[in-house]
């Protein structure tokens, strides 16, 4: 069954078990012109904020699509993790950042915070910030559709380490580091002290790592150092590996 992202305002009120309604223009174009679906076919409409409704197409033209509610599946939360993971990721260059957004969404993260660190070479001009965030959210929405998630992670505006820390509210924070003697991420996550933690923040620096002053701020705020293994990973690879390791260690990949 095809999945179609849609604005919350276009969906019927929660609890509606039946009825018909027309879809907004963007969804009409996607279903009628791009997918060329016909009356009788079923699709899933999801708003990225928890609402998910199965509908049947009753009338399809180039200007209007009328659908009938088959089932409200919002309570099923398909594809969602019991863990709340925020990825604090120093922005890599070019398409690598798009790749991070896509893969982190597929894995199930709840929130992504782009970090503007001392060694980050990417910057977003203030005049383009709103359009960039909108584009990033569209990438995440597409990845959520493909991976059958009900929720689309929130993509924040780029922030410094200190600014991001001021808003961090996870139970347990981890920063990937190459220092000899660091426990592995898996060892840190299964530590009895944090065995009841349901929300995690994983901090990933840029190529070359966090500066000492940035790392010191993280450690002062209780974020724990951890290793991702004996090999040096690219920044964008490290973030995805870290998320997957947390999920595997806590049984979320089974």
C-alpha positions in Angstrom: 0.0 0.0 0.0 1.4 3.4 -1.0 2.1 5.9 1.8 1.4 9.6 1.2 2.5 12.4 3.6 -0.2 15.0 4.2 -0.7 18.1 6.3 -2.5 17.4 9.6 -5.1 20.0 8.8 -6.2 18.0 5.7 -7.1 15.0 7.8 -10.5 14.4 9.5 -10.7 14.8 13.2 -9.3 11.9 15.3 -11.8 9.2 16.0 -13.6 9.5 12.6 -14.3 5.9 11.7 -16.0 6.6 8.3 -16.7 9.3 5.8 -15.3 10.8 2.7 -13.1 13.9 2.1 -11.1 15.5 -0.7 -7.3 15.7 -0.6 -5.3 18.9 -0.9 -3.7 19.9 -4.2 -0.2 18.5 -3.5 -1.6 15.1 -2.7 -3.9 15.2 -5.7 -0.9 15.8 -8.0 1.1 13.0 -6.4 -1.7 10.4 -6.6 -3.3 11.4 -9.9 -0.3 12.6 -12.0 2.8 11.0 -10.5 1.5 7.6 -9.3 -1.5 7.5 -11.7 -3.6 5.6 -9.2 -7.2 4.6 -10.0 -10.4 4.5 -8.0 -10.6 1.5 -5.7 -6.9 1.5 -4.7 -6.0 2.0 -1.1 -3.3 4.4 0.3 -2.1 5.3 3.7 -2.2 9.0 4.6 0.2 10.1 7.4 1.0 13.5 8.8 4.4 12.8 10.4 3.1 13.7 13.8 1.4 10.4 14.7 -1.8 10.3 12.5 -2.1 7.5 10.0 -5.3 6.7 8.1 -5.9 4.0 5.5 -8.3 5.3 2.8 -9.7 4.0 -0.5 -9.7 6.2 -3.6 -13.3 6.8 -4.7 -12.9 9.4 -7.4 -9.6 10.5 -9.2 -9.2 13.4 -11.6 -6.4 15.7 -12.4 -7.9 18.3 -10.1 -9.6 16.3 -7.3 -9.2 13.1 -5.4 -12.0 12.0 -3.2 -11.2 9.3 -0.6 -13.1 7.2 1.9 -11.8 6.3 5.4 -11.2 2.6 5.8 -9.3 2.6 9.1 -7.6 5.0 11.5 -4.2 3.3 12.2 -2.8 6.1 14.4 -2.7 3.9 17.5 -0.5 1.3 15.8 2.6 3.6 15.6 4.0 1.3 12.9 7.8 1.5 12.5 8.3 3.6 15.6 11.0 2.9 18.2 10.4 2.7 21.9 13.7 4.6 22.3 13.9 8.4 21.9 17.2 9.2 20.2 18.5 12.6 19.3 21.3 12.8 16.9 23.6 15.8 17.4 25.6 15.7 14.2 28.3 18.1 12.9 27.2 19.0 9.4 29.3 17.3 6.7 29.7 18.9 3.2 27.3 18.5 0.2 25.1 15.5 -0.2 26.6 13.8 2.8 24.2 15.8 5.1 21.2 14.8 3.1 22.4 11.2 3.4 22.6 11.5 7.2 19.0 12.9 7.4 17.7 10.1 5.3 19.4 7.2 7.0 18.9 8.5 10.6 15.2 8.9 9.8 15.1 5.3 8.4 16.7 4.0 11.6 14.1 5.8 13.8 15.6 8.8 15.4 13.3 11.3 17.1 15.2 14.5 16.5 18.2 15.7 14.5 20.3 18.7 15.6 22.9 20.0 13.1 26.0 21.1 15.0 28.0 24.2 14.0 31.3 23.4 15.6 34.7 25.1 15.5 35.9 22.7 12.8 32.6 22.6 10.8 33.2 24.0 7.3 29.6 24.1 6.3 27.5 27.2 7.3 24.0 28.2 6.4 23.3 31.9 5.7 20.6 33.4 7.8 18.6 34.4 4.7 18.5 30.8 3.6 17.9 29.1 6.9 14.1 28.7 6.7 14.3 27.2 3.2 17.1 24.9 4.1 15.2 23.5 7.2 12.1 23.1 5.0 14.1 21.1 2.5 15.7 19.0 5.3 12.2 18.2 6.6 11.1 17.1 3.2 14.0 14.7 3.0 13.1 13.3 6.4 9.4 13.0 5.4 10.4 11.0 2.3 12.6 8.7 4.3 9.8 8.2 6.9 7.4 7.3 4.0 9.8 4.8 2.6 10.6 3.2 6.0 6.9 3.0 7.1 7.3 5.3 10.0 4.4 7.2 11.5 6.5 10.0 12.9 8.9 12.3 11.0 11.8 13.5 13.1 12.1 17.2 13.8 15.1 18.8 12.2 16.4 21.7 14.3 18.3 24.9 13.2 22.1 24.6 13.3 23.4 25.3 16.7 26.7 25.4 18.6 27.6 22.7 21.1 26.8 25.1 24.0 23.5 26.1 22.5 22.4 22.6 21.7 23.4 21.4 25.2 21.2 24.1 26.8 18.1 22.5 25.1 19.2 18.9 25.5 16.8 16.9 27.8 17.8 13.2 27.1 18.3 10.8 30.0 21.8 9.8 28.8 24.3 11.6 26.5 27.2 10.0 24.6 29.9 11.6 22.6 31.9 9.5 20.1 35.6 9.9 20.7 38.8 8.2 19.6 40.6 8.5 22.9 42.3 5.2 24.0 40.6 3.7 26.9 37.1 4.9 26.2 34.4 2.3 26.8 32.6 1.2 23.6 29.2 2.6 22.9 27.6 -0.8 23.5 29.3 -1.1 26.9 28.1 2.4 27.9 24.5 1.8 26.8 24.1 -1.5 28.7 25.8 -0.1 31.9 23.5 -0.8 34.9 23.5 2.9 35.8 21.7 3.7 32.5 19.7 0.5 32.0 16.4 2.3 32.5 17.2 5.1 30.1 14.7 5.4 27.3 16.1 8.6 25.7 19.6 9.1 24.3 21.6 11.9 22.8 24.5 10.9 20.6 27.0 13.7 19.8 29.1 13.3 16.6 31.9 15.8 15.8 33.2 16.9 12.4 36.2 15.6 10.5 39.0 16.1 12.9 36.7 15.8 15.9 35.4 18.3 18.5 37.9 20.8 19.8 39.1 20.3 23.4 36.9 23.2 24.6 33.8 21.7 23.0 34.5 18.2 24.4 35.1 19.7 27.9 31.7 21.4 27.8 30.0 18.1 26.9 31.8 16.2 29.7 31.0 19.0 32.2 27.3 18.5 31.4 27.4 14.7 32.0 27.8 13.5 28.5 30.0 10.3 28.5 32.8 9.5 26.1 32.5 6.3 24.1 34.3 4.5 21.3 32.7 3.3 18.0 35.4 0.7 17.5 39.1 0.4 16.4 38.6 2.1 13.0 38.3 5.8 12.3 34.9 6.5 10.7 33.8 9.5 8.6 31.6 11.9 10.6 28.4 11.0 8.6 29.2 7.2 9.0 29.8 7.6 12.7 26.4 9.1 13.4 24.5 6.3 11.7 26.6 3.6 13.2 26.1 5.1 16.7 22.3 5.1 16.3 22.3 1.5 15.1 24.5 0.4 18.0 22.3 2.0 20.6 19.2 0.3 19.1 20.9 -3.1 18.8 22.1 -2.9 22.4 18.7 -2.1 23.7 16.9 -4.7 21.5 15.3 -2.3 19.1 16.7 -3.9 16.0 15.2 -7.3 16.7 
